[in-house]
Amino acid sequence: MKIIVIDDEKDVQILFRQKFRKEIRSGTLQFHFALSGEEGLQYLQLNGTTDIYLILSDINMPGMTGLTVYMITAYGDDYNYREAIARGCDDYLTKPLNFEDLKDKILPQDLQN
């Protein structure tokens, strides 16, 4: 299982490696660490997301915070929507994705088109 931990404090990496030493050695868990939201996104862009089980993110970091979370899914039912929002998701987008709507949500007006 691959887990990405995004936190601007380097000590977090040491803590995770110590606490999950057995699982890391056995190959049960794989961790990737990013020191910023931007670095975490860059990792995802370069490596894809298909094998990622979990993303753990700090909230207060320089630059991008850990609070911006959008879910993208083919399941647009009310139950999944309510669950995602209740668990802290900022927005819930369904597939097929309307990329113009997504641009409106994530880009400041001066960067659009």
C-alpha positions as CSV (number, residue, x, y, z in Angstrom):
1,M,0.0,0.0,0.0
2,K,1.4,3.4,-1.0
3,I,0.8,6.3,1.3
4,I,1.8,9.9,0.6
5,V,2.5,12.1,3.6
6,I,2.6,15.9,3.0
7,D,4.0,18.0,5.8
8,D,6.5,20.8,5.9
9,E,8.2,19.4,9.0
10,K,11.0,17.0,8.1
11,D,10.8,15.3,11.5
12,V,7.4,13.8,10.5
13,Q,9.3,11.6,8.0
14,I,11.5,10.2,10.7
15,L,8.5,9.6,13.0
16,F,6.6,7.7,10.3
17,R,9.6,5.6,9.3
18,Q,10.2,4.7,13.0
19,K,6.5,3.9,13.8
20,F,6.0,1.8,10.6
21,R,9.4,0.2,10.4
22,K,8.1,-3.3,10.4
23,E,5.5,-2.6,7.7
24,I,8.0,-0.8,5.5
25,R,10.6,-3.6,5.7
26,S,8.0,-6.2,4.9
27,G,6.7,-4.2,1.9
28,T,3.2,-3.9,3.4
29,L,3.4,-0.1,3.3
30,Q,5.3,2.3,1.1
31,F,5.6,5.9,2.1
32,H,6.4,8.9,-0.1
33,F,7.0,12.2,1.7
34,A,6.5,15.7,0.3
35,L,7.4,18.9,2.2
36,S,4.7,21.1,0.7
37,G,1.3,20.8,-1.0
38,E,3.0,21.8,-4.3
39,E,5.6,19.1,-4.0
40,G,2.9,16.5,-3.2
41,L,0.9,17.6,-6.3
42,Q,4.1,17.4,-8.4
43,Y,4.7,13.8,-7.2
44,L,1.1,12.9,-8.2
45,Q,1.4,14.5,-11.6
46,L,4.7,12.7,-12.3
47,N,3.8,9.3,-10.9
48,G,0.0,9.1,-11.2
49,T,-2.5,8.2,-8.6
50,T,-3.7,4.7,-9.4
51,D,-1.6,2.9,-6.7
52,I,-2.1,5.4,-3.9
53,Y,-4.1,4.2,-1.0
54,L,-4.0,7.3,1.2
55,I,-2.8,10.9,1.3
56,L,-2.1,12.4,4.7
57,S,-1.7,16.1,4.7
58,D,-0.8,18.7,7.2
59,I,-3.1,21.7,7.1
60,N,-0.9,24.7,7.9
61,M,2.0,24.8,5.5
62,P,3.6,27.7,3.6
63,G,2.1,28.1,0.1
64,M,-0.7,25.6,-0.5
65,T,-2.5,24.5,2.6
66,G,-3.8,21.0,3.2
67,L,-7.4,22.1,3.3
68,T,-8.2,22.1,-0.4
69,V,-9.6,18.7,-1.2
70,Y,-11.8,18.0,-4.2
71,M,-13.2,14.5,-4.8
72,I,-13.6,13.3,-8.4
73,T,-15.8,10.2,-8.9
74,A,-18.1,8.4,-11.2
75,Y,-20.5,7.9,-8.3
76,G,-22.6,11.0,-8.1
77,D,-25.2,9.6,-5.6
78,D,-26.4,11.6,-2.6
79,Y,-24.9,9.1,0.0
80,N,-21.3,9.4,-1.4
81,Y,-21.7,13.2,-1.8
82,R,-22.8,13.6,1.9
83,E,-20.1,11.3,3.1
84,A,-17.4,13.2,1.2
85,I,-18.6,16.6,2.5
86,A,-19.0,15.4,6.0
87,R,-15.4,14.1,6.0
88,G,-14.1,17.5,5.0
89,C,-14.1,17.4,1.2
90,D,-14.3,21.0,-0.2
91,D,-16.1,19.9,-3.4
92,Y,-17.4,16.8,-5.1
93,L,-17.1,16.6,-8.8
94,T,-18.6,13.8,-10.9
95,K,-17.4,12.2,-14.1
96,P,-17.4,12.9,-16.9
97,L,-15.6,16.0,-15.6
98,N,-16.6,19.4,-16.9
99,F,-13.1,20.9,-17.1
100,E,-14.5,24.5,-17.6
101,D,-16.3,24.2,-14.2
102,L,-13.2,22.8,-12.6
103,K,-11.1,25.7,-14.0
104,D,-13.6,28.2,-12.5
105,K,-13.3,26.5,-9.1
106,I,-9.5,26.3,-8.9
107,L,-8.1,29.1,-10.9
108,P,-8.2,32.8,-9.9
109,Q,-10.1,34.9,-12.5
110,D,-6.9,36.6,-13.8
111,L,-5.4,33.2,-14.7
112,Q,-8.4,31.9,-16.6
113,N,-8.0,31.8,-20.4
